[in-house]
Amino acid sequence: MSGGSLLVGAALALVSAAFVARPFRPPRGNDLDSTIQRWVSQVRSARSTAEPRYCRQCGQALDADDRFCSACGTPVKERNP
């Protein structure tokens, strides 16, 4: 037998084994998707309940993740939790 036919045989055996084992695996993504959706909703609710921030220099409204004011460039001080 040549090396090519051995590789083809090994590939077919691997694909066959994966096909046979497929019914025994849990469905893909269901648990991971629900976990990610839960994390995103927690972050969104935390951001929506946080009090609004404003620049101490010019009064521009700031987003929760801003490090500098978009209007005047003043560095934003981090709030202590």
N, C-alpha and C positions, 0 to 999 in steps of 0.2 A: 504494500500500500504506500502511496505517496503521502507526503506531509500535508498536502492540500486536502486530500480526502479525509485524513485524520482530523484536521481542523473543522471541516464541514460536519463530520460526525459528532464532534464535541459540541459544536454550536447547536446542532439539532437536539442533542441530549439536554443541553442547558435550557433551550426554549421549551422542550417538552416538560421538563421538571418544573419550570416556572408556571406553565399552563396548568399542570396538575395541582400545584400548591396554591393556586390563586383562590379557589373557594374557601380555603382555610385562613386567609388573611382578613383582618378587619377592613371595612370600607375605608378608602383613602380620604383624608381631609375632614371628615365629620367632626372629630374631636378637636383637631387643630383649628378648623374654621370657627367653631363656637368659642374656643379660647381666645382667639384673636378678636372676635367681635365683642367679647366681654371686656377685654383690655381696652379696646377703642372706646367703648361706651363709658368706662370708668374715667379715662382721660378726658373725654368730652364733658362729662358731668363735673369733673374737678375744675376744668377751665371755666365752665359756665357759672359755677358757684363762687369762683374767686372774685374778689372786689376789683373793679377796674383800676388800672394804673395810669398815671399821667406823668409827663416829664416835669421835673422840678424846676427846669429852666424856662421852658416856653409854654407848658400846659398841654402839649399835644398828647392825645390818647395813645397808650402803648399796648401792644399785644403781650400776651403772657411770656412769649419766648424772646422778646426784644432785648438786646444788650445795649443798643444805642438808640437814641431818639431819631426817628426818620426825618424830622423837620430841622432840628438844629445840631444833631450829632453828639449831644451830651451823653456820656456814659450813664447807663441806668444802674442804680444801686439795687442789689438783690435784696429781697425781703426775707427776713428770718421767719421760719415757720412757727 
